[in-house]
């Protein structure tokens, strides 16, 4: 592709050859540079890509995009100076792949909890309606039903546009994607055109990165600030930040709620361990999704489909058959015991799952909770998580999650500091996660429920920076399946 086509709608200063130079590929990783490549130097969290410009040139880069021009600029290389490399990368990547987000209806969701469930079930809904659709999620990326492994909640700008272009090539009309707060701050979504955006909620999470709740909220709001006037913004107004998200938003604002007047107002009519009956804007339907938090999710899903122009009767019919995403309140039954594997790794998510179980479990049956906290992540939530689990459980097993480079016992020490003496009496501490799950099963009697929280769909455990195969679902199935 010609450089001038890649630079469309980007403000820049050019040093070197003319704009008609041919670009074969682009990358921000100097190790991936090949002859004819365009190298984008970004100021990253851990390293400044400007340091690697000489390496990129040595490996054959024909174009270098950067914020600061190097002292030495070879005649055979075109230098494109931009004000913000991160924004320019997103816009250039979009141009390079033919602006795929303009050719389908892209809907993004941001919030602390509910993102994966919402996008996964919206994708399933489209497929159940016989439509072509893409998915970009924490668990997996999909082009129709083809699975593409996910490495980040939101891919980098180049990979993101590559996936969207593949979706367009395969005839996808819709794409539903999780939009993480990290990706918004890092401007990975620059250059994308969203048909709509959804806000689920904000609770304590990622403060190791954002430092303050104000920064975290502002990051989420960035998605809504980017929307155009022909897009929709759907926000949960039961969360006090719902209105904040759409302040000065150009898009058509719509609201959903379980507690107050909204454009899409839902009410839980009946709730059991097998699902719930919901009334949404005076229309009643059944969903196998369990719990109040899932009532919010299914309301957002139905509302989004209707805002995309689908018939209400068809939407409610298909919604009634949607089941939970992998590792989200996922049941495993055996030996008279029910195990529930859930990704809950924030205080609010853990509270929601425990409350849901306690609302529907039968009197006389115990709840056993197995939970840990990830290493190298926000340490402030560790005692809070332990206290929430202890308050709601009859028996608590504290264990490792993904310790990463931290000492697992130091993480458990921090969790234990959230427990009082009475809570400690019903708590055991088993560092090895496999043995912790085994202990929980051994504690359980017929009719009891075991909640294994924190990892959900993940199929690995990261210890000392190394990922080892580990799947909570597999482990509990070996014991009770």
TARAHU-V347152 format. One record per residue. N is the residue number from 0. RES is the residue in one letter. BURIAL is b if it has 24 or more other C-alpha atoms within 12 Angstrom, else e. D_LAST is the distance of its C-alpha to the last C-alpha in Angstrom with 2 decimals. Layout:
BEGIN
N	RES	BURIAL	D_LAST
N	RES	BURIAL	D_LAST
END
This chain:
BEGIN
0	X	b	54.56
1	X	e	57.82
2	X	b	57.68
3	X	b	59.54
4	X	e	56.78
5	X	b	54.10
6	X	b	56.25
7	X	b	56.71
8	X	e	56.78
9	X	b	56.54
10	X	e	59.49
11	X	b	60.52
12	X	e	63.39
13	X	b	63.79
14	X	b	65.19
15	X	e	65.93
16	X	e	65.87
17	X	e	65.88
18	X	b	62.89
19	X	e	62.78
20	X	b	61.03
21	X	b	58.01
22	X	b	54.53
23	X	e	51.92
24	X	b	48.93
25	X	b	48.24
26	X	b	46.30
27	X	b	46.34
28	X	b	45.10
29	X	b	48.16
30	X	e	46.12
31	X	e	45.32
32	X	b	48.97
33	X	b	50.58
34	X	b	54.09
35	X	b	54.84
36	X	b	52.11
37	X	b	52.48
38	X	b	51.32
39	X	b	50.61
40	X	b	51.24
41	X	b	49.16
42	X	b	49.44
43	X	e	45.83
44	X	e	44.16
45	X	e	44.33
46	X	e	47.06
47	X	e	50.05
48	X	b	50.03
49	X	b	53.83
50	X	b	53.82
51	X	b	52.36
52	X	b	54.95
53	X	b	56.99
54	X	e	53.96
55	X	b	53.15
56	X	b	56.79
57	X	b	56.86
58	X	e	53.86
59	X	b	55.69
60	X	b	54.94
61	X	b	57.63
62	X	b	56.91
63	X	b	55.96
64	X	b	55.07
65	X	b	55.54
66	X	b	56.82
67	X	b	59.35
68	X	b	61.37
69	X	b	61.60
70	X	e	65.01
71	X	e	65.00
72	X	e	64.43
73	X	e	64.98
74	X	e	66.91
75	X	e	64.32
76	X	b	61.58
77	X	b	61.45
78	X	b	60.55
79	X	b	59.21
80	X	b	59.58
81	X	b	57.50
82	X	e	57.25
83	X	b	53.44
84	X	b	51.55
85	X	b	48.17
86	X	b	49.43
87	X	b	51.40
88	X	b	48.43
89	X	b	46.45
90	X	b	49.46
91	X	b	50.33
92	X	b	46.82
93	X	b	46.83
94	X	b	50.24
95	X	b	49.30
96	X	b	46.40
97	X	b	48.50
98	X	b	47.43
99	X	b	44.18
100	X	b	43.33
101	X	b	46.55
102	X	b	45.37
103	X	b	42.19
104	X	b	41.16
105	X	b	39.38
106	X	b	37.67
107	X	b	36.60
108	X	b	34.68
109	X	b	35.15
110	X	b	34.07
111	X	b	31.85
112	X	b	28.77
113	X	b	27.62
114	X	b	29.01
115	X	b	25.95
116	X	b	24.64
117	X	b	28.18
118	X	b	29.09
119	X	b	25.81
120	X	b	26.16
121	X	b	29.89
122	X	b	29.33
123	X	b	26.88
124	X	b	29.48
125	X	b	32.20
126	X	b	30.27
127	X	e	29.42
128	X	e	33.18
129	X	e	33.93
130	X	e	35.37
131	X	b	35.27
132	X	b	33.87
133	X	b	32.88
134	X	b	30.48
135	X	b	30.97
136	X	b	28.17
137	X	b	26.50
138	X	b	23.39
139	X	b	25.21
140	X	b	28.59
141	X	b	29.03
142	X	b	32.04
143	X	b	31.10
144	X	e	27.76
145	X	e	28.55
146	X	e	26.51
147	X	e	28.53
148	X	e	26.87
149	X	b	27.95
150	X	e	29.45
151	X	b	30.96
152	X	b	30.55
153	X	b	33.98
154	X	b	35.30
155	X	b	38.84
156	X	b	41.66
157	X	b	42.16
158	X	b	38.54
159	X	b	38.23
160	X	b	41.23
161	X	b	40.19
162	X	b	36.90
163	X	b	38.83
164	X	b	41.37
165	X	b	38.71
166	X	b	37.47
167	X	b	41.07
168	X	e	41.60
169	X	e	38.68
170	X	e	40.13
171	X	b	37.91
172	X	b	39.60
173	X	b	37.36
174	X	b	35.48
175	X	b	33.40
176	X	b	33.14
177	X	b	32.12
178	X	b	35.26
179	X	b	34.77
180	X	b	37.54
181	X	b	37.99
182	X	b	38.70
183	X	b	41.24
184	X	b	43.10
185	X	b	43.05
186	X	b	44.37
187	X	b	41.81
188	X	b	42.14
189	X	b	45.93
190	X	b	47.35
191	X	b	44.56
192	X	b	45.45
193	X	b	42.96
194	X	b	43.17
195	X	b	41.41
196	X	b	39.59
197	X	b	37.18
198	X	b	37.03
199	X	b	33.95
200	X	b	34.73
201	X	b	35.74
202	X	b	34.38
203	X	b	34.64
204	X	b	33.40
205	X	b	34.92
206	X	b	37.96
207	X	e	37.87
208	X	e	39.14
209	X	b	41.09
210	X	e	42.46
211	X	e	43.21
212	X	e	41.73
213	X	e	44.92
214	X	e	44.29
215	X	b	40.67
216	X	b	41.87
217	X	b	44.70
218	X	b	42.35
219	X	b	40.30
220	X	b	43.58
221	X	b	44.64
222	X	b	42.53
223	X	b	44.42
224	X	b	47.73
225	X	b	47.33
226	X	b	46.96
227	X	e	49.86
228	X	e	51.56
229	X	e	49.93
230	X	b	46.35
231	X	b	44.39
232	X	b	42.99
233	X	b	40.30
234	X	b	39.75
235	X	b	37.84
236	X	b	40.79
237	X	b	38.78
238	X	b	38.55
239	X	e	42.03
240	X	b	41.96
241	X	b	41.57
242	X	b	45.34
243	X	b	45.93
244	X	b	44.06
245	X	b	46.52
246	X	e	49.75
247	X	e	52.26
248	X	b	49.66
249	X	e	51.41
250	X	b	48.58
251	X	b	48.26
252	X	b	46.36
253	X	b	43.90
254	X	b	41.83
255	X	b	38.67
256	X	b	37.80
257	X	b	36.05
258	X	e	38.85
259	X	e	42.21
260	X	e	44.31
261	X	b	43.13
262	X	b	43.42
263	X	b	39.80
264	X	b	39.15
265	X	b	35.82
266	X	b	34.93
267	X	b	31.65
268	X	e	32.43
269	X	e	29.16
270	X	b	25.85
271	X	b	22.53
272	X	b	18.86
273	X	e	18.76
274	X	b	21.84
275	X	b	25.56
276	X	b	28.94
277	X	b	31.38
278	X	b	35.13
279	X	b	36.52
280	X	e	40.32
281	X	e	40.49
282	X	e	37.98
283	X	b	34.84
284	X	b	31.44
285	X	b	27.75
286	X	b	25.14
287	X	b	21.34
288	X	b	21.76
289	X	b	21.41
290	X	b	23.98
291	X	b	27.60
292	X	b	27.12
293	X	b	25.58
294	X	b	28.56
295	X	b	30.72
296	X	b	28.76
297	X	b	28.97
298	X	b	32.62
299	X	b	33.42
300	X	b	31.81
301	X	b	33.78
302	X	b	36.92
303	X	b	36.74
304	X	b	36.43
305	X	b	39.41
306	X	b	41.41
307	X	b	40.86
308	X	e	42.58
309	X	e	39.89
310	X	e	40.45
311	X	b	38.95
312	X	e	37.80
313	X	e	36.00
314	X	b	34.40
315	X	b	33.07
316	X	e	31.81
317	X	b	29.81
318	X	b	28.68
319	X	b	27.10
320	X	e	24.58
321	X	b	23.62
322	X	b	20.07
323	X	b	19.33
324	X	b	19.77
325	X	b	16.96
326	X	b	16.18
327	X	b	18.26
328	X	b	16.68
329	X	b	13.46
330	X	b	10.85
331	X	b	7.07
332	X	b	6.45
333	X	e	4.97
334	X	e	7.60
335	X	e	10.22
336	X	b	9.59
337	X	b	9.98
338	X	b	9.80
339	X	b	12.51
340	X	b	13.46
341	X	b	17.19
342	X	b	20.11
343	X	b	22.38
344	X	b	24.72
345	X	b	27.92
346	X	b	29.09
347	X	b	29.48
348	X	b	26.09
349	X	b	24.37
350	X	b	26.65
351	X	b	25.87
352	X	b	22.08
353	X	b	22.47
354	X	b	25.20
355	X	b	23.18
356	X	b	20.31
357	X	b	23.02
358	X	e	24.88
359	X	b	22.19
360	X	b	20.22
361	X	e	21.49
362	X	e	24.10
363	X	e	23.12
364	X	b	19.62
365	X	b	19.34
366	X	b	18.53
367	X	b	17.51
368	X	b	18.47
369	X	b	17.88
370	X	b	20.68
371	X	b	23.28
372	X	b	26.19
373	X	b	27.21
374	X	b	30.15
375	X	b	33.43
376	X	b	32.91
377	X	b	34.47
378	X	b	34.58
379	X	b	35.97
380	X	b	32.69
381	X	b	30.96
382	X	b	32.37
383	X	b	31.99
384	X	b	28.24
385	X	b	27.78
386	X	b	30.02
387	X	b	28.26
388	X	b	24.85
389	X	b	26.54
390	X	b	28.42
391	X	b	25.43
392	X	b	22.85
393	X	b	22.94
394	X	b	21.61
395	X	b	21.91
396	X	b	20.67
397	X	b	22.99
398	X	b	22.00
399	X	b	22.97
400	X	b	22.47
401	X	b	24.63
402	X	b	27.53
403	X	e	29.44
404	X	e	32.79
405	X	e	32.72
406	X	e	32.08
407	X	b	28.63
408	X	b	30.23
409	X	b	33.00
410	X	b	30.58
411	X	b	28.95
412	X	b	32.50
413	X	b	33.35
414	X	b	30.36
415	X	b	31.26
416	X	e	34.78
417	X	b	33.58
418	X	b	32.55
419	X	e	34.99
420	X	e	35.08
421	X	e	33.18
422	X	b	30.34
423	X	b	30.27
424	X	e	29.82
425	X	b	26.31
426	X	b	25.41
427	X	b	24.13
428	X	b	24.63
429	X	b	22.46
430	X	b	23.67
431	X	b	20.94
432	X	b	18.18
433	X	b	15.48
434	X	e	16.77
435	X	b	17.08
436	X	b	13.41
437	X	b	12.83
438	X	b	15.72
439	X	b	14.52
440	X	b	11.36
441	X	e	13.93
442	X	b	16.26
443	X	b	14.15
444	X	e	14.94
445	X	e	13.93
446	X	e	14.83
447	X	b	14.89
448	X	b	14.07
449	X	b	13.38
450	X	b	15.27
451	X	b	14.99
452	X	b	18.30
453	X	b	20.66
454	X	b	19.19
455	X	b	17.23
456	X	b	17.51
457	X	b	19.04
458	X	e	17.91
459	X	b	20.30
460	X	b	21.69
461	X	b	25.48
462	X	b	27.15
463	X	e	30.93
464	X	e	31.17
465	X	e	28.79
466	X	e	25.52
467	X	e	22.65
468	X	e	19.42
469	X	b	16.80
470	X	b	14.13
471	X	b	12.55
472	X	b	9.80
473	X	b	9.14
474	X	b	9.51
475	X	b	7.18
476	X	b	4.22
477	X	e	5.85
478	X	b	6.13
479	X	b	3.81
480	X	e	0.00
END
